[in-house]
Amino acid sequence: MSVGLLSLIVLALAALGYVIGRQRAVAASQGDIRRLHSLPGYYGQSVALFAGVPALVLLMGWMLVQPIVIENQVSALIAPADVPQGGSVSLVMSDVRRVAEGLDQVLAKGNLSEADLTAMRSDFTNVRSRLAEVGVALGTDVRPGVFEAAKQYRSMTGTGNTAMLLAVLAVSIAGFGFAISRINPAFRARNVVESFVIALLIAASLVAVLTTFGIVFSLLFETWHFFEMYPAKDFFFSLTWNPQFRGGSDLGIIPLIWGTLYVSFIALLVAVPIGLLAAIYLSEYASKRMRTVAKPLIEILAGIPTIVYGLFALITVGPLLRDYFAQPMGLGTSSSSVMTAGLVMGIMIIPFVSSLSDDIINAVPQSLRDGSLGLGATPSETIREVVLPAALPGVVGAILLAASRAIGETMIVVMGAGAAAKLDLNPFEAMTTVTVKIVSQLTGDTEFASPETLVAFALGLSLFVITLGLNVVALYIVRKYREQYE
């Protein structure tokens, strides 16, 4: 039974529980619902919650834990002889999963029976042909031991799914019966439902927190493995980025940090003045008709896919800067440069600055403007001396959001700035960023356990620390200046 069908069954039990619980409460009141502690609907809701929520929580937890447990047990069955030279257990496990899925397809088509599958051990050529019939092609390095592991993987997965089905249905039925047995006129159904809902709201609010912890711990775990293979001192202080994939790699982060900050700085030089001036015009000077037209047009920039910006940088902006600025000034001959990526990225993040700043400026109390104008200040002086200082915390937040967006951008940098990791002050030279190298290190045929792949997690953790530092600085600025207007 599929997970979707099982979920529908649990939801159907919950819906049935609502109907039966409500009817049972009305029957217990002998037709006079005033004798009930709560409205009849609360009794039905209590049954529905007990029948549905615990079972669905168990289902989600089981789906998360079962693959981890099965893979750990099956990977322990893989003999060292079944791991090809230069490979790893994780790569073999991918073949195990692929073979197991192919066996399910073969059995579903009727090309193979369970008895034939159990009997198959040494006839691996037959296995290959049967799997090829359903589109599963095995490489020459797949050994018969992998086939046995795949059979075990499939068997354990089937057993686990059956146990999950029984456990989820048992919990749902038990919750259904428990909630039904508690229904009587004195039962405080409303209190139970509200407590249940509060617990659900708390759990929902914890999702973001737990996700953040999960991201950080996963980065820390893999980064620790990386630093066991590669010296942390060389990673943080080396000025060379040169992954060789054959040993002798130089994996210094400084060139990548420099490229990231350089591109982001140019992007902010473009986006912050234009976005802030646009926000001031829209909020303080533009007519209502102009505002209703101009603001949506500016916000369209935020909806354009980054690949389109990348193509714009590659085809239009890069050659333009090369032909009219870089070559005549003797600063470079490449259309891929920091300036190209920075300008296009700055255009992309203008809406992040303008829209948020516009909303913040409009939120400044009109009384502050009226008081300034009443004292004889001009409108421009009022904006400069009163409105902008009052809106400064929100403007800083908008700039921070734009900076985070610029730091995390990948596609525009790939197509506009190139992939060269180097330290240079020339804005017309090709450079790269941390995010680009994270993608490049996690793609390809490199073994996952190698330093050249695990370095991506160290890069991700370093980028996380940088953005966290920006948030701390912005929070300090916001708190410092907000006190003047509270």
C-alpha positions as CSV (number, residue, x, y, z in Angstrom):
1,M,0.0,0.0,0.0
2,S,1.3,3.4,-0.9
3,V,2.0,6.2,1.6
4,G,-0.6,8.3,-0.1
5,L,-3.4,5.7,0.2
6,L,-2.4,5.1,3.8
7,S,-2.7,8.8,4.5
8,L,-6.1,8.9,2.9
9,I,-7.3,6.0,5.0
10,V,-6.1,7.8,8.2
11,L,-7.8,11.0,7.1
12,A,-11.0,9.0,6.3
13,L,-10.9,7.5,9.8
14,A,-10.5,11.0,11.3
15,A,-13.5,12.3,9.2
16,L,-15.5,9.4,10.3
17,G,-14.5,10.0,13.9
18,Y,-15.7,13.6,13.7
19,V,-19.1,12.5,12.5
20,I,-19.5,9.6,15.1
21,G,-18.1,11.7,17.9
22,R,-20.5,14.5,17.3
23,Q,-23.5,12.1,17.0
24,R,-22.4,10.3,20.2
25,A,-22.2,13.6,22.1
26,V,-25.7,14.6,21.0
27,A,-27.0,11.2,21.9
28,A,-25.3,11.5,25.4
29,S,-27.1,14.8,26.0
30,Q,-30.5,13.1,25.3
31,G,-31.3,15.7,22.7
32,D,-30.5,18.8,24.9
33,I,-27.0,20.0,24.0
34,R,-27.1,22.5,26.9
35,R,-26.3,19.5,29.1
36,L,-22.9,19.2,27.3
37,H,-19.8,20.9,28.6
38,S,-18.8,21.9,25.0
39,L,-20.5,22.3,21.7
40,P,-21.1,19.0,19.8
41,G,-18.5,19.9,17.2
42,Y,-15.7,19.9,19.8
43,Y,-16.5,16.3,20.6
44,G,-16.2,15.4,17.0
45,Q,-13.0,17.3,16.6
46,S,-11.5,15.6,19.6
47,V,-12.1,12.2,18.0
48,A,-10.8,13.4,14.6
49,L,-7.6,14.7,16.2
50,F,-6.8,11.6,18.2
51,A,-7.6,9.4,15.2
52,G,-5.5,11.4,12.7
53,V,-2.7,13.4,14.2
54,P,-0.8,10.7,16.1
55,A,-1.0,8.3,13.2
56,L,0.2,10.8,10.7
57,V,3.1,11.9,13.0
58,L,4.1,8.2,13.3
59,L,3.9,7.8,9.5
60,M,6.2,10.8,8.9
61,G,8.6,9.7,11.5
62,W,8.7,6.1,10.2
63,M,9.3,7.4,6.6
64,L,12.3,9.3,7.9
65,V,13.8,6.6,10.1
66,Q,13.2,3.5,8.0
67,P,15.6,4.3,5.1
68,I,18.4,5.1,7.5
69,V,18.0,1.9,9.4
70,I,17.7,-0.3,6.3
71,E,20.7,1.3,4.6
72,N,22.9,0.9,7.7
73,Q,22.0,-2.8,8.0
74,V,22.4,-3.5,4.2
75,S,25.6,-1.6,3.9
76,A,27.0,-3.8,6.7
77,L,26.3,-6.8,4.5
78,I,28.5,-5.5,1.6
79,A,31.8,-7.3,1.6
80,P,35.0,-5.3,0.8
81,A,35.4,-7.4,-2.4
82,D,32.1,-6.0,-3.7
83,V,33.4,-2.5,-3.6
84,P,35.2,-1.7,-6.9
85,Q,38.6,-0.2,-6.8
86,G,38.4,3.6,-6.3
87,G,34.8,3.3,-5.2
88,S,33.0,3.5,-1.9
89,V,30.2,1.8,0.0
90,S,27.9,4.8,-0.7
91,L,28.3,4.3,-4.4
92,V,27.6,0.6,-4.1
93,M,24.5,1.4,-2.1
94,S,23.2,3.5,-5.0
95,D,23.5,0.4,-7.2
96,V,21.8,-1.7,-4.5
97,R,18.8,0.7,-4.5
98,R,18.7,0.8,-8.3
99,V,18.7,-3.0,-8.6
100,A,16.1,-3.3,-5.8
101,E,13.8,-0.8,-7.7
102,G,14.4,-2.8,-10.9
103,L,13.5,-6.0,-9.3
104,D,10.2,-4.5,-8.1
105,Q,9.4,-3.5,-11.7
106,V,10.3,-6.9,-13.0
107,L,8.1,-8.6,-10.5
108,A,5.3,-6.1,-11.2
109,K,5.4,-7.0,-14.9
110,G,5.3,-10.7,-14.2
111,N,8.6,-11.4,-15.9
112,L,9.9,-12.9,-12.7
113,S,8.4,-14.6,-9.7
114,E,9.3,-14.4,-6.0
115,A,10.5,-18.1,-6.1
116,D,12.7,-17.4,-9.1
117,L,14.1,-14.3,-7.3
118,T,14.9,-16.3,-4.2
119,A,16.6,-19.0,-6.2
120,M,18.7,-16.7,-8.2
121,R,22.3,-16.5,-6.9
122,S,25.0,-17.1,-9.5
123,D,23.0,-16.6,-12.7
124,F,23.8,-12.9,-12.8
125,T,23.6,-12.7,-16.6
126,N,19.9,-13.7,-16.4
127,V,19.4,-11.0,-13.7
128,R,21.0,-8.3,-16.0
129,S,18.8,-9.3,-18.9
130,R,15.6,-9.2,-16.8
131,L,16.5,-5.8,-15.4
132,A,17.4,-4.5,-18.8
133,E,13.8,-5.3,-19.9
134,V,12.5,-2.6,-17.6
135,G,15.2,-0.1,-18.4
136,V,17.6,-0.8,-15.5
137,A,21.1,-1.2,-17.0
138,L,23.9,-2.4,-14.7
139,G,27.5,-1.5,-15.2
140,T,30.2,-4.1,-15.5
141,D,31.5,-3.3,-12.0
142,V,28.3,-4.6,-10.3
143,R,29.1,-7.8,-8.6
144,P,26.7,-10.7,-7.6
145,G,27.1,-9.7,-4.0
146,V,25.4,-6.4,-4.8
147,F,22.5,-8.4,-6.2
148,E,22.2,-10.3,-2.9
149,A,22.3,-7.0,-1.0
150,A,19.6,-5.6,-3.3
151,K,17.4,-8.6,-2.5
152,Q,17.9,-8.1,1.2
153,Y,17.2,-4.3,0.8
154,R,14.0,-5.1,-1.1
155,S,13.0,-7.7,1.6
156,M,13.7,-5.3,4.5
157,T,11.9,-2.5,2.7
158,G,8.8,-4.6,2.2
159,T,8.8,-5.8,5.8
160,G,9.2,-2.3,7.0
161,N,6.4,-1.0,4.9
162,T,4.1,-3.7,6.1
163,A,5.0,-3.0,9.7
164,M,4.5,0.7,9.1
165,L,1.0,0.0,7.6
166,L,0.0,-2.0,10.6
167,A,1.5,0.4,13.2
168,V,-0.1,3.5,11.6
169,L,-3.5,1.8,11.3
170,A,-3.3,0.5,14.9
171,V,-2.4,3.9,16.3
172,S,-5.2,5.5,14.3
173,I,-7.8,3.0,15.4
174,A,-6.6,3.1,19.0
175,G,-6.8,6.9,19.1
176,F,-10.3,6.6,17.5
177,G,-11.5,4.2,20.2
178,F,-9.8,6.1,23.0
179,A,-11.5,9.4,22.0
180,I,-14.9,7.8,21.5
181,S,-14.8,6.1,25.0
182,R,-14.2,9.5,26.7
183,I,-17.3,11.2,25.3
184,N,-19.8,12.0,28.0
185,P,-21.7,15.2,28.9
186,A,-19.1,16.2,31.5
187,F,-16.1,15.7,29.2
188,R,-14.3,19.0,28.5
189,A,-13.9,18.5,24.8
190,R,-13.3,22.2,24.0
191,N,-10.3,22.3,26.4
192,V,-8.9,19.1,24.9
193,V,-9.2,20.4,21.4
194,E,-7.7,23.8,22.2
195,S,-4.8,22.1,24.0
196,F,-4.3,19.8,21.0
197,V,-4.4,22.7,18.6
198,I,-1.9,24.7,20.7
199,A,0.5,21.7,20.7
200,L,0.1,21.6,16.9
201,L,0.9,25.3,16.5
202,I,4.0,24.9,18.7
203,A,5.1,22.0,16.6
204,A,4.6,24.0,13.5
205,S,6.6,26.9,14.9
206,L,9.4,24.6,15.8
207,V,9.7,23.3,12.2
208,A,11.8,26.3,11.1
209,V,14.0,26.1,14.2
210,L,14.6,22.4,13.9
211,T,15.3,22.8,10.1
212,T,17.9,25.4,10.9
213,F,19.5,23.1,13.5
214,G,19.4,20.3,11.0
215,I,21.2,22.3,8.4
216,V,23.8,23.6,10.8
217,F,24.5,20.1,12.2
218,S,24.7,18.5,8.8
219,L,27.2,21.2,7.7
220,L,29.2,20.8,11.0
221,F,29.3,17.0,10.7
222,E,30.6,16.9,7.1
223,T,32.9,19.9,7.7
224,W,34.5,18.0,10.6
225,H,35.2,15.1,8.3
226,F,36.8,17.5,5.8
227,F,39.1,19.0,8.4
228,E,40.1,15.5,9.4
229,M,41.5,15.1,5.9
230,Y,42.6,18.6,5.2
231,P,44.3,21.1,7.6
232,A,42.0,23.9,8.7
233,K,44.9,26.4,8.8
234,D,45.5,25.8,5.1
235,F,41.8,26.1,4.3
236,F,41.3,29.4,6.1
237,F,44.6,31.1,5.3
238,S,45.8,29.7,2.0
239,L,45.6,32.2,-1.0
240,T,45.3,29.4,-3.6
241,W,42.2,27.5,-4.8
242,N,43.4,24.6,-6.9
243,P,41.5,21.3,-6.4
244,Q,43.4,18.6,-8.3
245,F,41.2,15.5,-7.5
246,R,44.4,13.4,-7.6
247,G,46.1,14.6,-4.4
248,G,48.2,17.7,-3.7
249,S,45.1,20.0,-3.8
250,D,45.2,23.6,-2.5
251,L,41.8,24.4,-1.0
252,G,42.2,28.0,0.3
253,I,38.9,29.8,0.9
254,I,40.3,33.4,0.8
255,P,40.1,33.8,-3.1
256,L,36.4,32.6,-3.0
257,I,35.5,34.9,-0.1
258,W,37.2,37.8,-1.9
259,G,35.2,37.1,-5.1
260,T,32.0,36.8,-3.2
261,L,32.4,40.1,-1.3
262,Y,33.7,41.9,-4.4
263,V,30.7,40.9,-6.6
264,S,28.2,41.6,-3.8
265,F,29.8,45.0,-3.1
266,I,29.4,46.1,-6.7
267,A,25.8,44.7,-6.7
268,L,25.0,46.7,-3.6
269,L,26.6,49.9,-5.1
270,V,24.1,49.6,-7.9
271,A,21.0,48.4,-6.0
272,V,21.1,50.5,-2.8
273,P,21.2,54.0,-4.3
274,I,18.8,53.2,-7.1
275,G,16.4,51.3,-4.9
276,L,16.5,53.8,-2.0
277,L,15.9,56.8,-4.3
278,A,13.1,54.9,-6.1
279,A,11.5,54.2,-2.7
280,I,11.8,57.8,-1.6
281,Y,10.2,59.0,-4.9
282,L,7.4,56.5,-4.8
283,S,6.5,57.2,-1.1
284,E,7.0,61.0,-0.9
285,Y,6.8,62.5,-4.4
286,A,4.9,60.2,-6.8
287,S,1.2,60.7,-7.4
288,K,-1.1,57.8,-6.6
289,R,-1.5,57.0,-10.3
290,M,2.2,56.9,-10.9
291,R,2.8,54.8,-7.8
292,T,0.3,52.2,-8.8
293,V,2.1,51.8,-12.2
294,A,5.7,52.2,-11.2
295,K,5.9,50.0,-8.1
296,P,4.6,46.8,-9.9
297,L,6.9,47.4,-12.8
298,I,9.9,47.6,-10.5
299,E,8.8,44.5,-8.6
300,I,8.7,42.6,-11.9
301,L,12.5,42.5,-11.8
302,A,12.3,40.2,-8.8
303,G,10.2,37.7,-10.7
304,I,12.6,37.3,-13.6
305,P,14.5,33.9,-13.4
306,T,18.2,34.2,-12.6
307,I,19.1,32.2,-15.7
308,V,17.6,35.0,-17.7
309,Y,19.8,37.5,-15.9
310,G,22.7,35.3,-16.5
311,L,22.1,35.2,-20.2
312,F,21.7,39.0,-20.2
313,A,25.1,39.3,-18.5
314,L,26.7,36.8,-20.9
315,I,25.3,38.1,-24.2
316,T,24.7,41.9,-23.6
317,V,26.4,43.4,-20.5
318,G,29.7,41.4,-20.7
319,P,30.5,42.3,-24.3
320,L,29.4,45.9,-23.8
321,L,31.7,46.4,-20.8
322,R,34.6,44.6,-22.6
323,D,34.3,46.6,-25.9
324,Y,33.7,50.1,-24.4
325,F,35.5,50.0,-21.1
326,A,37.9,47.2,-20.4
327,Q,39.7,47.0,-23.7
328,P,40.0,50.8,-24.3
329,M,41.3,51.2,-20.8
330,G,43.7,48.2,-21.0
331,L,42.0,46.4,-18.1
332,G,41.1,43.2,-19.7
333,T,39.8,41.4,-22.8
334,S,37.2,39.0,-21.3
335,S,33.5,39.5,-21.2
336,S,33.3,37.5,-18.0
337,S,34.2,39.8,-15.1
338,V,33.3,40.9,-11.6
339,M,31.8,44.1,-13.0
340,T,29.5,42.2,-15.4
341,A,28.1,40.0,-12.6
342,G,27.9,42.8,-10.1
343,L,26.0,45.2,-12.4
344,V,23.4,42.5,-13.5
345,M,23.1,41.3,-9.9
346,G,22.6,44.8,-8.7
347,I,19.7,45.2,-11.2
348,M,18.2,42.0,-10.0
349,I,18.1,43.0,-6.3
350,I,16.8,46.6,-6.8
351,P,13.2,45.4,-5.9
352,F,14.5,44.0,-2.6
353,V,15.7,47.4,-1.6
354,S,13.0,49.6,-3.2
355,S,9.9,47.7,-2.2
356,L,10.9,47.1,1.4
357,S,12.2,50.6,1.9
358,D,9.0,52.0,0.4
359,D,6.9,50.1,2.8
360,I,9.1,51.2,5.7
361,I,9.1,54.8,4.7
362,N,5.3,54.8,4.4
363,A,5.1,53.3,7.9
364,V,6.8,56.4,9.4
365,P,4.0,58.3,11.3
366,Q,2.6,61.3,9.4
367,S,2.9,63.3,12.6
368,L,6.6,63.4,12.2
369,R,6.4,64.9,8.8
370,D,3.7,67.4,9.8
371,G,5.8,68.5,12.8
372,S,8.9,69.0,10.7
373,L,7.0,70.9,8.0
374,G,5.3,73.0,10.7
375,L,8.7,74.1,12.0
376,G,9.5,75.5,8.6
377,A,11.5,72.6,7.1
378,T,11.2,71.9,3.4
379,P,10.0,68.6,2.1
380,S,13.5,67.5,1.1
381,E,14.8,68.5,4.5
382,T,12.0,66.6,6.2
383,I,12.9,63.5,4.2
384,R,16.6,63.8,4.9
385,E,16.4,64.8,8.6
386,V,13.2,63.1,9.9
387,V,11.8,60.4,7.6
388,L,15.0,58.6,6.7
389,P,16.4,58.5,10.2
390,A,13.1,57.2,11.5
391,A,13.0,54.5,8.8
392,L,16.7,53.6,9.1
393,P,16.1,50.3,10.9
394,G,13.8,49.0,8.2
395,V,16.1,50.3,5.4
396,V,19.0,48.5,7.0
397,G,16.9,45.3,7.0
398,A,16.1,45.8,3.3
399,I,19.8,46.3,2.5
400,L,20.7,43.2,4.5
401,L,18.1,41.1,2.6
402,A,19.6,42.4,-0.7
403,A,23.1,41.6,0.5
404,S,22.1,38.1,1.5
405,R,20.5,37.6,-1.9
406,A,23.6,38.8,-3.6
407,I,25.9,36.6,-1.6
408,G,23.9,33.5,-2.3
409,E,23.5,34.0,-6.0
410,T,25.0,31.4,-8.3
411,M,23.7,31.5,-11.9
412,I,24.6,35.1,-12.6
413,V,28.1,34.6,-11.3
414,V,28.6,31.5,-13.4
415,M,27.6,33.1,-16.6
416,G,28.8,36.7,-15.9
417,A,31.9,36.4,-13.7
418,G,33.4,33.1,-14.8
419,A,34.9,30.4,-12.5
420,A,38.4,31.7,-11.9
421,A,39.3,31.7,-8.2
422,K,41.9,34.5,-7.7
423,L,42.7,37.6,-5.7
424,D,42.6,40.7,-7.9
425,L,41.5,44.3,-7.6
426,N,40.7,44.7,-11.3
427,P,36.9,44.6,-11.6
428,F,37.2,43.6,-15.3
429,E,38.9,40.3,-14.4
430,A,37.0,37.0,-14.2
431,M,36.5,35.7,-10.6
432,T,34.2,33.4,-8.8
433,T,32.3,33.0,-5.6
434,V,31.7,30.5,-2.8
435,T,28.3,29.4,-4.1
436,V,29.7,28.6,-7.5
437,K,32.4,26.4,-6.1
438,I,30.0,24.6,-3.8
439,V,28.0,23.5,-6.9
440,S,31.1,22.6,-8.9
441,Q,32.6,20.5,-6.0
442,L,29.4,18.5,-5.5
443,T,29.0,17.7,-9.2
444,G,31.1,15.3,-11.2
445,D,32.5,11.8,-10.7
446,T,34.6,12.6,-7.6
447,E,34.1,10.3,-4.6
448,F,31.9,11.8,-1.9
449,A,34.3,11.0,0.9
450,S,37.2,12.9,-0.8
451,P,38.4,16.3,0.4
452,E,37.6,17.8,-2.9
453,T,33.9,17.0,-2.4
454,L,33.6,17.5,1.4
455,V,35.1,21.0,1.0
456,A,31.7,22.1,-0.3
457,F,30.3,21.7,3.2
458,A,33.1,23.7,4.7
459,L,32.4,26.4,2.2
460,G,28.7,26.3,3.0
461,L,29.4,26.6,6.7
462,S,31.8,29.5,6.1
463,L,29.1,31.3,4.1
464,F,26.6,30.7,6.8
465,V,28.9,32.3,9.4
466,I,29.4,35.3,7.1
467,T,25.7,35.9,6.6
468,L,25.1,35.3,10.4
469,G,27.7,38.1,11.0
470,L,25.8,40.4,8.7
471,N,22.6,39.7,10.6
472,V,24.3,40.5,13.9
473,V,25.7,43.8,12.7
474,A,22.3,44.8,11.2
475,L,20.5,43.9,14.5
476,Y,23.0,46.1,16.4
477,I,22.3,49.0,14.0
478,V,18.6,48.5,14.2
479,R,18.5,48.5,18.0
480,K,20.9,51.5,18.3
481,Y,18.8,53.8,16.2
482,R,15.4,52.5,17.0
483,E,15.6,53.9,20.5
484,Q,15.5,57.4,19.3
485,Y,12.0,57.1,17.9
486,E,10.3,54.9,20.5
